């Protein structure tokens, strides 16, 4: 029965699969390249993390349009929190206002390479 591994080759910095029914071949490659994952993995979806000496999945890359849709959806979903008739406390409305302003400003300097979403406040209602 074939066994498949995906390994990291530190000599060329690439990931690659090995498929073999010969366990000795697999074990030899594991000795040669100890950083591997069992099974076949799409090598375009993995990176080698030199800090932890492990293979990790690449994070999903979203398009500018996708990111803006997420941001706009968040703005639309939570705009009620700052309205005059919102049941939230005055201080909580201020927290939400700051959150919404941070969301609005995410793309003020273009599309960041890594979007850092602001922390969403809790809902604190008037008693």
BELFEN-V351654 format. One record per residue. N is the residue number from 1. SS is DSSP state (2 for helix, 1 for strand, 0 for the rest). PSI is psi in whole degrees, 0 to 359 (999 if undefined). BURIAL is 1 if it has 9 or more other C-alpha atoms within 8 Angstrom, else 0. Layout:
n | ss | psi | burial
N | SS | PSI | BURIAL
N | SS | PSI | BURIAL
//
This chain:
n | ss | psi | burial
1 | 0 | 135 | 0
2 | 0 | 142 | 0
3 | 1 | 138 | 1
4 | 1 | 136 | 1
5 | 1 | 153 | 1
6 | 1 | 124 | 1
7 | 1 | 163 | 1
8 | 1 | 128 | 1
9 | 1 | 105 | 1
10 | 0 | 343 | 0
11 | 0 | 325 | 0
12 | 0 | 0 | 0
13 | 0 | 20 | 0
14 | 1 | 158 | 0
15 | 1 | 149 | 1
16 | 1 | 150 | 1
17 | 1 | 150 | 1
18 | 1 | 128 | 1
19 | 1 | 125 | 0
20 | 1 | 150 | 1
21 | 0 | 1 | 0
22 | 0 | 105 | 0
23 | 2 | 329 | 0
24 | 2 | 321 | 0
25 | 2 | 315 | 0
26 | 2 | 312 | 1
27 | 2 | 324 | 0
28 | 2 | 317 | 0
29 | 2 | 324 | 1
30 | 2 | 322 | 1
31 | 2 | 321 | 0
32 | 2 | 319 | 0
33 | 0 | 85 | 1
34 | 0 | 354 | 1
35 | 0 | 101 | 1
36 | 1 | 165 | 1
37 | 1 | 141 | 1
38 | 1 | 143 | 0
39 | 0 | 176 | 0
40 | 0 | 132 | 1
41 | 0 | 140 | 1
42 | 0 | 111 | 0
43 | 2 | 341 | 1
44 | 2 | 346 | 0
45 | 2 | 6 | 0
46 | 1 | 152 | 1
47 | 1 | 156 | 0
48 | 1 | 121 | 1
49 | 1 | 108 | 1
50 | 0 | 338 | 0
51 | 0 | 321 | 0
52 | 0 | 358 | 0
53 | 0 | 46 | 0
54 | 1 | 160 | 1
55 | 1 | 133 | 1
56 | 1 | 151 | 0
57 | 1 | 139 | 0
58 | 0 | 141 | 0
59 | 0 | 151 | 0
60 | 0 | 134 | 0
61 | 0 | 120 | 0
62 | 0 | 147 | 0
63 | 0 | 165 | 0
64 | 2 | 319 | 0
65 | 2 | 317 | 0
66 | 2 | 315 | 0
67 | 2 | 318 | 1
68 | 2 | 325 | 0
69 | 2 | 320 | 0
70 | 2 | 312 | 0
71 | 2 | 313 | 1
72 | 2 | 323 | 0
73 | 2 | 318 | 0
74 | 2 | 317 | 0
75 | 2 | 314 | 1
76 | 2 | 321 | 0
77 | 2 | 332 | 0
78 | 2 | 9 | 0
79 | 2 | 331 | 1
80 | 2 | 335 | 0
81 | 2 | 339 | 1
82 | 2 | 6 | 1
83 | 0 | 152 | 0
84 | 0 | 327 | 0
85 | 0 | 12 | 0
86 | 0 | 139 | 0
87 | 0 | 5 | 0
88 | 1 | 158 | 1
89 | 0 | 161 | 1
90 | 2 | 314 | 0
91 | 2 | 322 | 0
92 | 2 | 323 | 1
93 | 2 | 321 | 1
94 | 2 | 318 | 1
95 | 2 | 317 | 1
96 | 2 | 322 | 1
97 | 2 | 315 | 1
98 | 2 | 319 | 0
99 | 2 | 312 | 1
100 | 2 | 323 | 1
101 | 2 | 321 | 0
102 | 2 | 318 | 1
103 | 2 | 315 | 1
104 | 2 | 327 | 1
105 | 2 | 357 | 0
106 | 0 | 323 | 1
107 | 0 | 17 | 0
108 | 0 | 331 | 0
109 | 0 | 28 | 0
110 | 0 | 194 | 0
111 | 0 | 117 | 0
112 | 0 | 150 | 0
113 | 0 | 317 | 0
114 | 0 | 109 | 0
115 | 0 | 128 | 0
116 | 0 | 107 | 0
117 | 0 | 139 | 0
118 | 0 | 155 | 0
119 | 0 | 131 | 0
120 | 0 | 131 | 0
121 | 0 | 165 | 0
122 | 0 | 167 | 0
123 | 0 | 116 | 0
124 | 0 | 112 | 0
125 | 1 | 150 | 0
126 | 0 | 144 | 0
127 | 0 | 999 | 0
//
